[in-house]
Amino acid sequence: MIHAGNAITVQMLADGIAEFRFDLQGESVNKFNRETIEDFKAAIEAVKNNSEVKGLIVTSGKSTFIVGADITEFGENFKQGESAIVEWAMPVHDIFNAFEDLEVPKVAAINGIALGGGFEMCLVCDYRVMSTTATVGLPEIKLGIIPGFGGTVRLSRLIGIDNAVEWIATSANKRPDAALKDGAVDAVVAPEQLQAAAIDLVKQAIAGRLDWKAKRQEKLEPVKLDMLEQMMAFNSSKGVVLAKANPAQYPAPKLLLDSLQAGVSLNRDGALKAEAEAFAKAAITPQAGALIGLFINDQVVKKASKKHEKGAHPVNQAAVLGAGIMGGGIAYQAASKGTPIIMKDIGNPQLALGMAEANKLLTKQVERKKMTPAKMGETLARIRPTLSYDEFKEVDIVIEAVTENPKVKGIVLAETEKNVRDNTIIASNTSTISITRLAENLQRPENFVGMHFFNPVHMMPLVEVIRGEKTSEEAIATTVVLAQKMGKTPIVVNDCPGFLVNRVLFPYFGAFDLLLKDGADFQQVDKVMEKFGWPMGPAYLIDVVGIDTGVHGAEVMAEGFPDRMKPDFKGAIEIMYENKRLGQKNDVGFYKYELDRKGKKAKAVDPTAYELVATMATAEKHEFDPQEIIDRMMLAFCNETVRCLEDNIVATASEADMAMIMGVGFPPFRGGPCRYIDQTGVAEYVALCDKYAHLGKAYEAPQMLRDMAANNKKFYG
């Protein structure tokens, strides 16, 4: 044994070839944490001091190669400030360089996942062999940072600037064929041939049939482009990247381009210094803090879901009641992920509508080459439309998706219960009606749970799983596991009007109504909130949701929380409804909608909407300070999120933040409402609440925040 560490072992195989094996003890995956980096340094020294080593293959003792850097260590490192981050990064570069500079040929044998730091480890090798089942990539931009272990430098020298920018700026995970085509790997082989292929390449290099030193030299020198070619490459890259990523919201892509441009004419060490400086600039941004926090929150949510696996019973057959857009969407989602599903309704025209919805979604998949026609046929065959309950004795879970009316739902649920087994779970896709209240219609309320999908089902990742007063843990667990199986992210919440997401969303719409009453222009409000980072402003959002849906939801919320959700005036949303303006449903709401050239509904200004808003406004229409609009909208939204934590509707700030990002499109680069409060400063946020408290209860700081401010506490860290 040449080196035996806790993360890396190096042992001689044969013919002067040694295996440099990553296998971090006590962990299910390899990652570059402090321990691995220290061991890496020691292993390099051991190889350097062993004259028998003529070549290396780099392998993994896990089912994946190396997943990347240990993100949990970022927080502490990044708090140190820009210059300290550069000082932390440069010694890591020295270690990676020391491996690259070993005077023997090195071949990475990539099995499974090699992302971020894991792929950067592959790039310091002279050759890369990839398994047909492996994935490589540099996804750091998703975290608000750029590659920090030399990825920008080495990849741009291997595959060219244009390709490197596309790889890094899109955070794309690359399959073997794409990686080989771009020249990022040298060979692709079946998993069982991986080690043999890597050894063969090393042997060829040792024998002089491959010029491995020339391969290495490519990465040590400036990029081989003259000034004009460089300028053209960067100008085209900037155009593409900055059109998609607003630097004010996502600064990392611009910093990536700046770093590449600064390093392109420098040798390796100079270019790595430029990378470290750009990495540090990205690392200290609030966006990086939010996006890294988001990644960690995602892990928290996944762990919470995983806990339910043991208590779930298998779902081999599902059913959905109601074949409308939602029912058809739910049926499509279950069937496309392999779960057979019965779709029931009361008439053939309704069933045809549900099947047409599933058919439409599948056809799009085929058109986009994401699915073969044969696979589409298989998926459709998993959806069985029916008018009767005859087959429901075989069903493990029934998802009710009929009209949002407690009486109708009550009748359908009671009828369903009579036609299923005693242990069948019944889930309601209600968006606002209390699960405890709906359970009053059932003989076995322990088997009843909320399963709230968001529209459109195939696009929205979140499913709220709602626990009623009598819901059993088995019912929760089974529903959570099914949601995961359907490719969704479930978050378990306790019952209350609107549950979590809608309970938080309606004060936001209430704040919007109040702004219009005070003379705000709804177009200005939309523009300000879109600039803040929302995918659409509140006027456009309520048009998309459906103004009738909004009015119905507002009534439920006003009944549940009259102190802060029952306004003492008639809002613009209600006035639109009274004037039969339902938004995109009938092409008139706050905006009017006309089909564009692609056949999509495009919004346009409608003077009638302004006339209607003027009837409820108590002040002349005028321009507001954008910050006041942001403050008033966000206080109502964030305060209600915190009240959901106070009331134990949701267990953790991590789950609350993830729910708002996945359920209503809260700007990801702001990390969620709890992260937003942290980044504002809890005490500063409470002071803002006090400033606007005169507007009503929705703006008053919850007691939890006052206590946190008094004790200098944050939601995170």
Secondary structure as GFF3:
##gff-version 3
##sequence-region A 1 717
A	DSSP	beta_strand	3	4	.	.	.	ID=ss1
A	DSSP	beta_strand	8	14	.	.	.	ID=ss2
A	DSSP	beta_strand	17	22	.	.	.	ID=ss3
A	DSSP	alpha_helix	34	48	.	.	.	ID=ss4
A	DSSP	beta_strand	55	60	.	.	.	ID=ss5
A	DSSP	three_ten_helix	71	73	.	.	.	ID=ss6
A	DSSP	alpha_helix	74	78	.	.	.	ID=ss7
A	DSSP	alpha_helix	82	100	.	.	.	ID=ss8
A	DSSP	beta_strand	106	110	.	.	.	ID=ss9
A	DSSP	beta_strand	113	115	.	.	.	ID=ss10
A	DSSP	alpha_helix	117	123	.	.	.	ID=ss11
A	DSSP	beta_strand	127	131	.	.	.	ID=ss12
A	DSSP	beta_strand	135	137	.	.	.	ID=ss13
A	DSSP	three_ten_helix	140	143	.	.	.	ID=ss14
A	DSSP	alpha_helix	151	159	.	.	.	ID=ss15
A	DSSP	alpha_helix	161	169	.	.	.	ID=ss16
A	DSSP	beta_strand	173	174	.	.	.	ID=ss17
A	DSSP	alpha_helix	176	182	.	.	.	ID=ss18
A	DSSP	beta_strand	187	189	.	.	.	ID=ss19
A	DSSP	three_ten_helix	191	193	.	.	.	ID=ss20
A	DSSP	alpha_helix	194	206	.	.	.	ID=ss21
A	DSSP	alpha_helix	212	220	.	.	.	ID=ss22
A	DSSP	alpha_helix	227	244	.	.	.	ID=ss23
A	DSSP	alpha_helix	252	263	.	.	.	ID=ss24
A	DSSP	alpha_helix	268	283	.	.	.	ID=ss25
A	DSSP	alpha_helix	286	306	.	.	.	ID=ss26
A	DSSP	three_ten_helix	309	311	.	.	.	ID=ss27
A	DSSP	beta_strand	318	321	.	.	.	ID=ss28
A	DSSP	alpha_helix	325	336	.	.	.	ID=ss29
A	DSSP	beta_strand	341	344	.	.	.	ID=ss30
A	DSSP	alpha_helix	348	367	.	.	.	ID=ss31
A	DSSP	alpha_helix	373	381	.	.	.	ID=ss32
A	DSSP	beta_strand	383	386	.	.	.	ID=ss33
A	DSSP	three_ten_helix	392	394	.	.	.	ID=ss34
A	DSSP	beta_strand	397	400	.	.	.	ID=ss35
A	DSSP	alpha_helix	406	418	.	.	.	ID=ss36
A	DSSP	beta_strand	425	428	.	.	.	ID=ss37
A	DSSP	alpha_helix	435	439	.	.	.	ID=ss38
A	DSSP	three_ten_helix	445	447	.	.	.	ID=ss39
A	DSSP	beta_strand	448	453	.	.	.	ID=ss40
A	DSSP	beta_strand	462	467	.	.	.	ID=ss41
A	DSSP	alpha_helix	473	485	.	.	.	ID=ss42
A	DSSP	beta_strand	489	494	.	.	.	ID=ss43
A	DSSP	alpha_helix	501	517	.	.	.	ID=ss44
A	DSSP	alpha_helix	522	532	.	.	.	ID=ss45
A	DSSP	alpha_helix	538	545	.	.	.	ID=ss46
A	DSSP	alpha_helix	547	560	.	.	.	ID=ss47
A	DSSP	alpha_helix	562	565	.	.	.	ID=ss48
A	DSSP	alpha_helix	572	578	.	.	.	ID=ss49
A	DSSP	beta_strand	591	595	.	.	.	ID=ss50
A	DSSP	beta_strand	601	605	.	.	.	ID=ss51
A	DSSP	alpha_helix	607	614	.	.	.	ID=ss52
A	DSSP	alpha_helix	626	646	.	.	.	ID=ss53
A	DSSP	alpha_helix	653	664	.	.	.	ID=ss54
A	DSSP	three_ten_helix	668	670	.	.	.	ID=ss55
A	DSSP	alpha_helix	673	680	.	.	.	ID=ss56
A	DSSP	alpha_helix	682	692	.	.	.	ID=ss57
A	DSSP	three_ten_helix	693	695	.	.	.	ID=ss58
A	DSSP	three_ten_helix	697	699	.	.	.	ID=ss59
A	DSSP	alpha_helix	703	710	.	.	.	ID=ss60
###
